[in-house]
Amino acid sequence: MNFFRGVMGGQAAGPQPSGAETIQKLCDRVASSTLLEDRRDAVRALKSLSKKYRMEVGTQAMDHLINILQTDRSDSEILGYALDTLYNIICNDEEEEQDEAAQKQADDLGAQFTDQFIQDPEHVTLLLTLLEEFDFHVRWPGVKLLTALLKNQGPQVQGIILVSPMGVSRLMDLLADSREVIRNDGLLLLQQLTKSNAAIQKIVAFENAFERLLDIITEEGSSDGGIVVEDCLLLLLNLLKNNSSNQNFFKEGSYIQRMKPWFEVGDDNSGWSAQKVTNLHLMLQLVRVMVSPVNSPGATASCQKSMYQCGLLQQLCTILMATGVPADILTETINTVSEVIRGSQVNQDYFASVNAPSNPPRPAIVVLLMSMVNERQPFVLRCAVLYCFQCFLYKNQKGQGEIVATLLPSTIDANSISAGQLLCGGLFSADSLSNWCAAVALAHALQDNLTQKEQLLRVQLATSLGKPPVSLLQQCTNILSQGDKIVRRGSKVQTRVGLLMLLCTWISNCPIAVTHFLHNQENVPFLTAQISENLGEDERLVQGLCALLLGICIYYNDNSLENYTKEKLKQLIEKRIGKENFVEKLGFITKHELYSRAAQKPQPVFPSPEQMLFDHEFTKLVKELEGVITKAVHKSSEEEKKEEEVKKTLEQHDNIVTQYKELIREQDAQIQELKEQVASMTTQNEQMQNTVTQQLSQIQQHKDQYNILKLKLGKDNQSQSNSQGESSQVNGLQTEELTQLREEVEELRKQHSLLQTQLSDKDALINTLRSEKAEGSAAGSDNTELLKELEALRSQVQSQSAEITQMKTERQELLRRAEAGSSDAVSSSDGSSDAAKIAEVESRLAAQTTETEKLKEEAKSLSQSRAELEQQLASANSTVAILQTEKTKLQTEVQESKKEQDDLLMLLADQDQKIHSLKQRLKDLGETVDDEDDLDARDQTDDDYEEDEDED
């Protein structure tokens, strides 16, 4: 009160100033005071008046408060007061006692002040800068103020933050604040920030938001946590919903595996708190976001695979079969399991193996179907079970076969309840909703599965005692056409719509089922009567479905029944209904208000049971068949005959093209096999070349050793020439050794002449191959390679021969030196008489004899090496002959393949000409003809031409 007296001029009595006057004085003080304390007191006073006099404070004080934020950055207290004041005038607090008009006025006021604040984007940037202050009194009101701005004008504020440098990163730092109040309000701020803005969602995700949020959820107790867990889950939903980039990042970051502990529910499920129910509901929604049918098929399949591998699907099935789970959680769990298994064969097989914990154990599918056909169960739960059954059968021909098999006579078990028995019971029960659900579920067991449509024709039903069994198809038509009690039970629109959808799905694209349906003489008159009558609005949908059913009987009719051929059915429509009237009634289906709602998404979501009329997959069937049935009804018999002839011709052409394709594939396989053989021969050739290289290295080693021996022998001969006394007995021994060396040299000469002869033979073979190369151009490249290989072998052999010749020359030189040394030794021994010198010469001759022995052994080893080279040369000759033979075979096969493909091209050209003439005839008759076959034929011809070029 003293403060207000100071503001009022110190007057305790007299007329009190109005609120606007007080606020004006406070604003003047904020603007004019030089002392920080005076400005702080004035801002504190404005804060206290900001809720009661929101309009006045916002109008007069906003600019001053923003100025305080810009100028008084050093004082955290005045900053906190200014931020609180701005929050009070911008925030739209919903008060229970306010009526709608007052609340709308408050909302408009908040939006007005928000527009004034963000008119200058620098104000939002200034606020982001203030959030970097660690002081609690600045950061917390700053977070609340920015949250209020986003609530009032979200897109504009998001745009400013997005272009602000490090704007989103500053806000992400709030999640790391140790003060829970700021962290929790930071979660609320990020929720508002990420609404409907994919760019900000991506930035937040790549700022490690998933890791931080999952850590907070774990710290707070997962599903048992409080409101903070709920806020984290809402933020995660904002980041992942309809954002494929973030979904992929979430999956690649292995965050799906961290979701499994959320669903570990204990055996004692009593006493679920409202917060736990909310948390678990949001967690299930988060799983559904990752596998939603609206996502791309590849991303959905990848997430489904991860959920199965980490055990998340198994955990969800455990909740599904647990007791004491609240109804809304059970319903959402069923929906979640449905989308996790939808279109995934592995997950569908696992779900089929799940058993309920009962005695005896029953499959989970049977237990769920029992709930679907039980009229005492909640409507949303029955819809969820139907969706689960549809997802189980989606693209699952194995599951479809198992369901239909439970209806066949050979597989019915009287001691247990099967899925087929439950569906039949629901189909013919007194509850119209059970009729519709069972009919739609059975239709999904037949979707896009011709085999099961034919199998279901075998199902027989016992209607009553003493009467013969009737087929399931006949019983369904009896409900629609006969006039007993069944009609009164099935007279409801919902029941008849369900049965008509089942029949349309059953006989579409199945001529055998159409024949069975037309075989009942009462079906066609009933349909024509229903279509031709003028009924009310409620019956129009039934008329449209009857027209669709009759149109399917025309379009898929194989004319096996003489009384109900295509032509006779069209004449019947023209006489009793009229073609235009028939098409108009057929259009009633797509014009129905509930048709477009069911066509939007696969999950059956209806506000009430009465509006449950259309199935999502059936809307696809209607869209597919409506146009073709309209054309089929308007076509004349001559046009149909011509079209059938064209179809037969096209089918024959397709068969011929298929045969040619198979032939070309076989030839491609043969060519590939031949290429592999050539590659293996090339590999063998490389191995032979490596072997020759190794042998060359060995020859070089022997040559080096021989040079060393030659040097040693030269030194010994020099010492012998310088010696003057040697014994005649030793000379005789040396002469014998020299004789043996001469004989070995003669052998080497003979071997050299033999090698020369072989080389001449190789030259003749090479000349022959060259002449063959000039004659055969198709195999020129192979001959060139063989010639190169033979030239290399010939050069190697010539080099080896040169080396042998050099070795012989050196050997002769050594012999010559040895003979000269021996003659000198004889002449010197005649005049010698010193016994000591003779002894010395004998010792030297003994050493020389030893060295000569070593030389002889080396010569023998060289001879052996030369023999091995000759053997390898012979093997190379045989390999060359084998390669020449294979080359000839390849040339012959290539020529034959080329001739066959030329013949194929001629045949294909003739067929293309025939197709062109037939299509021209169709165009002349006014029919539209697709050009896909022409394009395929041209593509095939181009492919054949390219293959011929590759082979050449």
Protein Blocks (a to p, Z undefined) as FASTA:
>chain_A
ZZmmmmnoopagdcdddfklmmmmmmmmmmmpmbfklmmmmmmmmmmmmmmmmmlmmmmm
mmmmmmmmmmmmmbmklmmmmmmmmmmmmpccddfklcfklmmmmmmmmmmmmmmmmmpm
klmmmmmmmmmpmbfklmmmmmmmmmmmmmmmmmlmmmmmmmpghklmmmmmmmmpmblk
lmmmmmmmmmmmmgopaklmmmmmmnommmmmmmmmmmnopjmmcfklmmmmmmmmmmmg
oplklmmmmmmnopmmmmmmmmmccfblghiafklmmmmmmmmmmmmmmmgfkbcfklmm
mmmmmmmmnommmmmmmmmmpghiafklmmmmmmmmmmmmgopaklmmmmmmpccddddd
ddfklmmmmmmmmmkbcfklmmmmmmmmmmmmgoplklmmmmmmmmpmklpcfkbccfkl
mmmmmmmmmblklmmmmmmmmmmmmgoplklmmmmmmpccdfbghiacddfklmmmmmmm
mccfklmmmmpmklmmmmmmmmmmmmgoplklmmmmmmpmklmmmmmmmmmpccdfklmm
mmmmmmmmmmmmmmmpghlafklcfklmmmmmmmmnopklmmmmmmmmmmpmklmmmmmp
mbdcdfbfklmmbcfklmmmmmmmmmmmmmmmmpcfklmmmmmmmmmmmmmmmmmmmmmm
mmmmmmmmmmmmmmmmmmmmmmmmmmmmmmmmmmmmmmmmmmmmmmmmmmmmmmmmmmmm
mpcbdcfklmmmmmmmmmmmmmmmmmmmmmmmmmmmmmmmmmmmmmmmmmmmmmmmmlmm
mmmmmmmmmmmmmmmmmmmmmmmmmmmmmmmmmmmmmmmmmmmmmmmmmmpcbfklmmmm
mmmmmmmmmmmmmmmmmmmmmmmmmmmmmmmmmmmmmmmmmmmmmmmmmmmmmmmmmmmm
mmmmmmmmmmmmmmmmmmmmmmmnopacdfklmmmmmmmmmmmmmmmmmmZZ
